[in-house]
C-alpha cells in the first residue's frame, strides 16, 4: 500500500518516482505517518505536499499553507480495518489541492459539474421547471465564480452568458433575451466600477501613498481596461451583441457604448 501511495503522489508532484523522491518519501518520519494512515481505520486523512519546493512532507493534518500542490487521501466512513490495495480503488478518495484553489474550482465546475448537470440522462427524475431552475442557478454560480477568480488576480473578468441563453430549441426567445440582457447589465456594473476608480481611492486604504503608488495605480488600471477591451471585442462577446441586435434589444447600443467607454478610459489611463 505504501508503494501505491508513493506512486500516486509522485505522479502528481514530480511526474515519476525519482530516486530523490523515493528517499524523501520513505524516510522514517514520512513512512511512520503513511503507515499510521494505512493501519488505523480512525485516521481518515493523509496529506502529502512539498515544503520549501524540494522537501516531501507527509501529514495527518491539513497544513496551514500549501505553496504549490498537496495530495489528499481521505477514507470513506465504511473503512473499519487496515487499508488494502482494493480499498484505495474503491473507498479512498484522492484529491489534488493547489494554491490556485479558485481556479481549480472554476475549472472543475465548468469542465466536470456543468456537463454532468446539463446531461439530460442525469436529470431523468427531475421535472422540467426544476431542471431549468437548477441549471440557471448553477450558471449564476459560475458567473460569480468567474468574477471572483478575476478579483483574486487583480483583474476584472466578465462572465459569459449561460449556455441556456443560446438554446433556441428549449428556451423561449423572451427568456433567452432576458439572460443575455442580464449579462450585459452585469458587465456594465463591473466596468463602471473600474471606470470610477481614481487615485484618491489609495488614500482610503490607509497610509500615505507617494507618487510611485499613483503611477502603479494608473498602470494597473490601464492593464485592467486593456483586458476589458479584449474581452468585449472577443468573438464570443460580439456574438452576444449581434444576437441582441437581431432581437432588437435596446441593450445592444449599451454594449457598443461600453466598448467605447473602455477605450476612452484606457487611453486616458495610458
C-alpha positions as CSV (number, residue, x, y, z in Angstrom):
1,X,0.0,0.0,0.0
2,X,2.9,2.4,0.7
3,X,4.2,1.9,-2.8
4,X,0.7,2.7,-4.2
5,X,0.5,6.0,-2.2
6,X,4.1,6.8,-3.3
7,X,3.4,6.2,-7.0
8,X,0.2,8.2,-6.9
9,X,1.9,11.2,-5.1
10,X,4.9,11.1,-7.4
11,X,2.6,11.2,-10.5
12,X,1.1,14.4,-9.3
13,X,4.0,16.2,-7.7
14,X,7.1,15.2,-9.8
15,X,5.8,13.1,-12.7
16,X,7.6,9.9,-11.8
17,X,9.2,8.4,-8.6
18,X,12.8,9.6,-8.9
19,X,15.4,8.3,-6.5
20,X,15.4,11.5,-4.5
21,X,11.6,11.5,-4.2
22,X,11.6,7.8,-3.0
23,X,14.3,8.6,-0.5
24,X,12.4,11.5,1.0
25,X,9.0,9.8,0.9
26,X,10.3,6.8,2.7
27,X,12.4,8.5,5.3
28,X,11.4,7.5,8.9
29,X,9.1,10.4,9.7
30,X,7.1,10.2,6.5
31,X,6.9,6.4,6.5
32,X,5.5,6.4,10.0
33,X,2.8,8.8,9.0
34,X,1.8,6.8,5.9
35,X,1.8,3.6,7.9
36,X,-0.4,5.0,10.5
37,X,-2.9,6.2,7.9
38,X,-2.9,2.7,6.4
39,X,-3.1,0.8,9.7
40,X,-5.5,2.9,11.8
41,X,-9.1,3.0,10.5
42,X,-10.0,6.0,12.6
43,X,-7.2,8.1,10.9
44,X,-9.2,9.5,8.0
45,X,-6.9,11.9,6.3
46,X,-3.4,11.8,4.8
47,X,-1.8,14.9,3.2
48,X,1.4,14.9,1.2
49,X,2.9,18.1,0.0
50,X,6.1,19.9,-1.0
51,X,7.8,22.1,1.6
52,X,10.3,24.7,0.5
53,X,9.9,23.5,-3.1
54,X,12.0,20.4,-2.7
55,X,11.1,18.5,0.5
56,X,8.3,15.9,0.7
57,X,6.2,16.1,3.8
58,X,3.5,13.6,4.9
59,X,1.0,14.7,7.5
60,X,-2.3,13.5,9.1
61,X,-3.5,17.1,9.4
62,X,-4.1,19.9,6.8
63,X,-1.1,22.2,6.6
64,X,-1.6,26.0,7.2
65,X,0.0,26.9,3.8
66,X,0.4,25.0,0.6
67,X,2.9,26.7,-1.7
68,X,2.3,24.6,-4.9
69,X,0.3,21.5,-4.6
70,X,-0.9,18.9,-2.0
71,X,-2.3,15.4,-2.5
72,X,-5.1,14.4,-0.1
73,X,-6.1,10.9,0.7
74,X,-9.5,10.6,2.5
75,X,-11.0,7.4,3.7
76,X,-14.7,6.5,3.4
77,X,-16.5,6.0,6.7
78,X,-17.1,2.4,5.7
79,X,-13.4,1.6,6.4
80,X,-13.2,-0.3,9.6
81,X,-9.9,-2.2,9.2
82,X,-6.4,-1.7,7.8
83,X,-6.4,-0.5,4.3
84,X,-5.8,-2.9,1.4
85,X,-5.0,-2.1,-2.2
86,X,-8.6,-2.6,-3.3
87,X,-9.7,-0.1,-0.6
88,X,-7.6,2.6,-2.4
89,X,-9.5,2.0,-5.6
90,X,-13.0,1.9,-4.0
91,X,-13.1,3.6,-0.6
92,X,-10.2,6.2,-0.6
93,X,-10.7,9.5,-2.3
94,X,-7.6,11.1,-3.8
95,X,-7.7,14.9,-4.4
96,X,-5.2,17.4,-5.6
97,X,-5.2,20.7,-3.9
98,X,-3.1,23.6,-5.3
99,X,-2.5,27.2,-4.3
100,X,-4.9,28.2,-7.1
101,X,-8.0,26.9,-5.3
102,X,-10.4,29.3,-7.0
103,X,-9.1,28.5,-10.5
104,X,-9.3,24.8,-9.8
105,X,-12.9,25.2,-8.5
106,X,-13.8,27.2,-11.6
107,X,-12.2,24.6,-13.9
108,X,-13.8,21.6,-12.3
109,X,-17.2,23.4,-12.1
110,X,-17.1,24.3,-15.8
111,X,-15.5,21.1,-17.2
112,X,-17.0,18.5,-14.9
113,X,-20.0,19.6,-12.9
114,X,-21.7,21.6,-15.6
115,X,-21.5,18.8,-18.2
116,X,-22.9,16.4,-15.7
117,X,-25.8,18.6,-14.8
118,X,-26.6,19.5,-18.4
119,X,-26.7,15.9,-19.5
120,X,-30.5,15.0,-19.7
121,X,-29.7,11.4,-18.7
122,X,-28.6,12.7,-15.3
123,X,-31.8,14.7,-14.8
124,X,-34.3,11.9,-15.7
125,X,-36.1,12.1,-12.4
126,X,-36.4,15.9,-12.4
127,X,-39.4,17.9,-13.6
128,X,-38.8,20.5,-16.4
129,X,-39.1,23.6,-14.1
130,X,-36.8,22.0,-11.6
131,X,-34.1,21.2,-14.2
132,X,-34.3,24.7,-15.6
133,X,-34.1,26.3,-12.2
134,X,-31.1,24.3,-11.2
135,X,-29.2,25.0,-14.4
136,X,-29.9,28.7,-14.3
137,X,-28.7,28.9,-10.6
138,X,-25.6,26.9,-11.4
139,X,-24.9,29.2,-14.3
140,X,-25.2,32.1,-12.0
141,X,-22.8,30.5,-9.6
142,X,-20.3,30.0,-12.5
143,X,-20.6,33.7,-13.4
144,X,-20.0,34.9,-9.8
145,X,-17.1,32.4,-9.6
146,X,-15.5,33.8,-12.8
147,X,-15.6,37.3,-11.4
148,X,-14.2,36.2,-8.1
149,X,-11.3,34.4,-9.9
150,X,-10.6,37.7,-11.7
151,X,-10.6,39.7,-8.4
152,X,-8.2,37.3,-6.9
153,X,-5.8,38.2,-9.7
154,X,-6.5,41.9,-9.6
155,X,-8.4,41.7,-12.9
156,X,-11.9,42.3,-14.0
157,X,-13.3,39.2,-15.7
158,X,-16.7,39.4,-17.5
159,X,-18.7,36.2,-17.2
160,X,-20.1,34.8,-20.4
161,X,-23.9,34.3,-20.5
162,X,-25.1,30.8,-19.6
163,X,-25.4,28.3,-22.5
164,X,-29.2,28.3,-22.0
165,X,-29.2,31.8,-23.4
166,X,-28.3,30.3,-26.8
167,X,-30.6,27.3,-26.7
168,X,-33.2,28.2,-29.3
169,X,-34.8,24.7,-29.1
170,X,-35.6,24.6,-25.4
171,X,-35.9,28.1,-24.2
172,X,-38.4,30.8,-25.5
173,X,-36.9,33.9,-27.1
174,X,-38.1,36.1,-24.4
175,X,-36.3,34.2,-21.7
176,X,-33.1,34.0,-23.9
177,X,-33.2,37.8,-24.3
178,X,-33.6,38.2,-20.6
179,X,-30.5,36.1,-19.9
180,X,-28.4,38.0,-22.5
181,X,-29.5,41.4,-21.2
182,X,-28.9,40.4,-17.6
183,X,-25.3,39.5,-18.6
184,X,-24.8,42.9,-20.3
185,X,-26.2,44.7,-17.2
186,X,-23.7,42.7,-15.1
187,X,-20.8,43.7,-17.4
188,X,-21.9,47.4,-17.3
189,X,-21.9,47.3,-13.5
190,X,-18.4,45.8,-13.3
191,X,-17.0,48.1,-16.0
192,X,-18.5,51.2,-14.3
193,X,-16.8,50.2,-11.0
194,X,-13.4,50.1,-12.9
195,X,-14.1,53.4,-14.7
196,X,-14.9,55.2,-11.4
197,X,-11.6,54.2,-9.8
198,X,-9.4,57.2,-9.1
199,X,-6.0,57.6,-7.4
200,X,-7.8,59.1,-4.4
201,X,-9.0,55.6,-3.6
202,X,-5.4,54.8,-2.4
203,X,-5.9,57.2,0.5
204,X,-8.8,55.2,1.7
205,X,-6.6,52.1,2.1
206,X,-4.6,53.9,4.8
207,X,-1.0,55.1,4.9
208,X,0.4,57.9,2.8
209,X,0.9,56.7,-0.8
210,X,3.6,58.6,-2.7
211,X,4.0,59.4,-6.4
212,X,5.1,55.9,-7.3
213,X,1.9,54.5,-5.9
214,X,-0.1,56.7,-8.2
215,X,2.0,55.6,-11.2
216,X,1.3,52.0,-10.2
217,X,-2.4,52.8,-9.9
218,X,-2.6,54.1,-13.5
219,X,-0.5,51.3,-14.8
220,X,-2.8,48.7,-13.2
221,X,-5.9,50.5,-14.3
222,X,-4.7,50.7,-17.9
223,X,-3.9,47.0,-17.9
224,X,-7.3,46.1,-16.5
225,X,-9.0,48.3,-19.1
226,X,-7.0,46.7,-21.9
227,X,-8.1,43.3,-20.6
228,X,-11.7,44.5,-20.6
229,X,-11.5,45.8,-24.1
230,X,-10.0,42.5,-25.3
231,X,-12.9,40.7,-23.7
232,X,-15.6,43.0,-25.1
233,X,-14.2,42.7,-28.6
234,X,-13.8,38.9,-28.5
235,X,-15.8,36.7,-30.8
236,X,-17.9,35.4,-28.0
237,X,-18.9,38.9,-26.8
238,X,-19.5,40.1,-30.3
239,X,-21.9,37.2,-30.8
240,X,-23.9,38.4,-27.8
241,X,-24.1,41.9,-29.3
242,X,-25.2,40.5,-32.7
243,X,-27.9,38.4,-31.1
244,X,-29.2,41.4,-29.1
245,X,-29.2,43.5,-32.3
246,X,-31.1,40.9,-34.2
247,X,-33.7,40.7,-31.5
248,X,-34.0,44.5,-31.5
249,X,-33.0,44.7,-27.8
250,X,-32.3,48.2,-26.5
251,X,-29.2,46.8,-24.7
252,X,-27.3,46.3,-28.0
253,X,-26.4,50.0,-28.1
254,X,-25.5,49.8,-24.5
255,X,-23.0,47.1,-25.3
256,X,-21.4,49.3,-28.0
257,X,-21.2,52.2,-25.6
258,X,-19.4,50.0,-23.0
259,X,-16.7,49.3,-25.6
260,X,-16.3,52.9,-26.4
261,X,-16.1,54.0,-22.8
262,X,-13.5,51.4,-22.1
263,X,-11.3,52.5,-25.0
264,X,-11.6,56.2,-23.9
265,X,-10.7,55.4,-20.3
266,X,-7.8,53.1,-21.4
267,X,-6.3,55.9,-23.5
268,X,-6.6,58.3,-20.6
269,X,-5.0,55.9,-18.1
270,X,-2.2,55.2,-20.5
